[in-house]
Amino acid sequence: MRVLFSIVIFSLAVIFGFAGYTRFGLPLIIPAPPPQEAKISGEMTMDQFIALGKTVYEGKGTCTLCHNSLGRAPLLEQVAQVAPERLADARYKGEAKSVEEYIHESMVKPSAYVVAGFGKKGTNDTVSPMPDVSGGAINLNAAEMAAVIAFLQDVGGVEVTAQIPTGEAAAPAAEGAAPAPAPAADAKEALVKFGCNTCHMHPLIAEGGDMGPDLAQVAATAGKRKPGMSAEQFIVESIIDPNATLAKGFEPDMMPPDFAQQMTVAEMNMIVAAILNKDAAGGKPQ
């Protein structure tokens, strides 16, 4: 009886001791308030506008996903400086007349000028793997693109000519502020909407990229990559947590990690079914 009493006392001491430590011994962590939506107005200074451009460039715009030291795309710190040279290049096929216009055109019509060595495979540097950032999963609005231009001009050390939008053009410009695109109607539309064609090949995509694995080959091995995980489960994990299992020869952080927040369940199912060459509704081979 004495032994049992001792065990009870000891257990209670441990429980209350741990509770006291977690209540009073650990530092209090107060979460930061949610970020305020940045809005462009006539009261915004150019420094604030440039800072907003940096935020969009590194965040919603996902620019650093490819434009980084890994060499998947040209570094953009000097794009404002080299823009005049590119405008005069015989390979340039756009309509821009200034540095500001060139950077904007590069975001919405990236194939107007493709830096040598960075075009899609087999296009002889005539087609860029970069998507139009004004649509698809990135979906930057005019104000956000103007802010990015101002940032790139500033970081490049040239005169900032991008203007702070006013009136109706001054739309909200913050992470997630732009309206979400309409849900994709089918697998092909979903693959394009989320920019899969930028890095991957697939039979449904007319012009795919080669920076990521060929999606047409995934179905043959997906069910064997992780014990106890089906092909469907593996592909879903690869979409929502792309660094969980890396294909041989590919670096981490090449794929955006937030597709789970961007896709509807239906869109996810359509993409998974397309990769497995199945009908999303009936699960039958197409």
N, C-alpha and C positions, 0 to 999 in steps of 0.2 A: 504493500500500500504506500509505504514511504517512497519507494522508487517511482511509482506512478505519479504521486504528488510532485516529486522533483521534476519529472518530465513535463508535467503540465505547467509548472511554474517557469521552467526554462523556455518552453515553447511560447508562453505568453510574453516573456521578457524579450525574446527575439522578435516577435510580431510587433509589439509596441515600440521596441527600439528602432526597428526598420521604418515603421510608420512615422516616428518622430524625426528620423534622419531625412526621409523624403520630404517631410513637411517643413522642417526648419534648417536642415543641414545643407540641402542643395540650393544653389542660387536660383532666384526667381527669374524666369524667362518670360518677358512680356512680348508677344508677337507684334510685329510692325503693322500699322494700319494698311489696308489695301491701297495700292497705288491709285492716284488720281488720274483720270483720263486727261491726257494732254490735248488742249484745244488751241488751234492756231487763231490768233486774233491780231488786230492792229496794235495791241499793247505788247506783243511778243517782240523781244529784241532779236537782232540777228544772231547773237551768241546763243540765245535760247533755241532759235530755229536750227542752228548748226548742231547743237547738242541733241535736239530731237532727231535730226537726221542720223546721227551716230547711233542713237537708240534703235531706230528702225533698221538701220544697216546691220547691226549686230543681233537684232531680235527678229521681229516679224518678217523682215525682208530675207532672212536666212542667207545673206550674202556671204558671210564668213564660212558657210558650210563648204563652199567650193573655192572661194577666193581666199586662200590661206597658204601657209608655208609648205603644205603637202604637195603643192604644185598641180592640183587638179584643174585650176583655172588661173588666169593671170592675176597678179596682185593689183589692187586698185588704188594704192596710195598715190601713184604717179599718173593715173589715167588722165587727170586734168592737164598735166604737163605735156603728155604725148598725144593728146587729142588733135592738135593742129597737124602733126605729122601723119596721123592716120587718115585725117580728112583729105590729105593730099596724096595718099597712097592710091595707086592705080587699081588696087583690089577693092577699094571702098565703093559700095554701091547704094549708099543711103542718100538722104536729102538734107542732112544737117549742115549748117553754115557757121556754127560757133561751138565753143567748148560745151556750153550749157546744153545746146541742142544735141550734140554728139552723145553726151552722157545719158540724156533722156532717151534718145533713139536706141542706145545700147541696152536699155532696160526693157523697152517694148518691142523692138525689132532687132534682137541681138545678132541676127545673121547679116545685117547690113555691113558689118565688118568683123571678121573673125581673125583673131591674133594667130599668127602662124604656129601650128603645132597644137592648137586647142580646139580644132573643129571636130565634128563627129567623124568617127571612123569611116573611111571610104568616100568622104565628100571632098577631099583635097582642100580642107579648110574653107569650104564655102557655106557650110551649115553649122551654126553654133548649137551646142547641147543645152544652152541656157534657155529657160522658158521665158515667156512674156510675163514680167512680174506684176502687170496690171490685172491679171486674171488668175485662174486656177487656184491652187491652195495658198499662194502668197497674197494675191489680190490687194496690192498697194493702191491707194487712191492718189489723185493728182497732188494733193498737199504733201503726202508722205514721200512721193517721188521727188518733189521739189526740195524737200528737206534733205533727202539723201544727196541730191546734186550739190546743195550748199555745203554739206559735210565733205564731199569728195573734192570740191573746189578748195575748201579751206585746208584740208589735210594735204592737198597737193601743192599748196603755196601759191595759188593763182587768185586773181580777183574773184570774189564771190558775186556772181551776177544773178543767181537764182533769187527770185523775189518771194517774200512772205505773202501767201495768198490772203485775200481779203474778201468780204462779202460771202457769196454762195460757195466760192472756191475754198473757203477756209473750213474744210470739213474736219471732224475729229481725226487726229493722227496719233494713235497710241497703239500699244500691243492689243490686238483683237478688236480695235475700234471699227474697222471696216465691216460692212455687212457680209455675212457668210454667203458664199455662192449657193445657188440652188442645188439640191441633191442630184447626183448623177442618175441618168435614166437607165444606163446599162454598163456593162463591164468596161467596154472601150472608153466610154465617156469618163468613167471613174479613174481609169489608168491615166488618162490625159489630165483630168482635173487635179490630181494630186502629184503631177509631175513625174510619174514613174518612167515616162519616156525620156526624161532627161538623162537618166543613168542606166536604164535597163532596156533590153530587147524583149519583145513579145509579139507573137503573130498578129495580135489585134492592133498593134502600134505600127503605123506606117514608117516612122523614122525614130528608131530607138537609139539610146546611147550605150556606150560600152564601159562606163565607169563603174557599173555594178554588175552582178551576175546576170546571165541570160535567164530570164524568167521561164522561158520555154523548157529549160533543162531542170528546173527545180522539182517538178513533180516526181521525177524518177528517183530522187534521193531524199526528199523531205521526210518521209516516214521512217528513215533509217538513221537520221542525224542524232536523235536523242532517245534512249531506251524508254519505253512506256509512253512516248508522245507520238500521236498520230500525225500524218502529213498535214492535215488541216490545222491542228494545234501548233505545230512547228511554224507554219507559215504565218499564222496569227501572231505568234510570239515575235517572229522576225519583223513584223510590221510595227507592232507597238513597243518593242524593245529591241531595236536593231543591233545593239551591241551584245546581246545575250549569247549569240553564236555567230561568229564571223566566218564567212566563206574564205577558203584558202586564197591568199594573194590580195585580200582586200583589207584596208585599214579601218580602225574603229572611227566612229563619229562621221561617217560619210553620208549617213541617212538621217533625216530629221527624226527626233525621238518623240514627237507630239502628234503623230497621226491618229492616235486613239482619241484625242480631243477634237480632231478635225473631221473624222469620218463618221457617218451614220453607220448603224449596224448593217443596214442593207448594202451600203457601199463597201464595207469591209467584206461582207459575204460574197459580193459580186467579184471583187478582186481576188479573193482566195479561190473561188470557183474557177476563175479564168486561169489562174496559175496552175490549178490542178486539171485544167481542160475539162471542167464539169459545168453543167447547167446549175446556176445558183439556186434555182427553185427546186429542181428535182434531184440534183446530185448525180445526174447521168452524164457520161462523156458527150461532148458536143460533136 
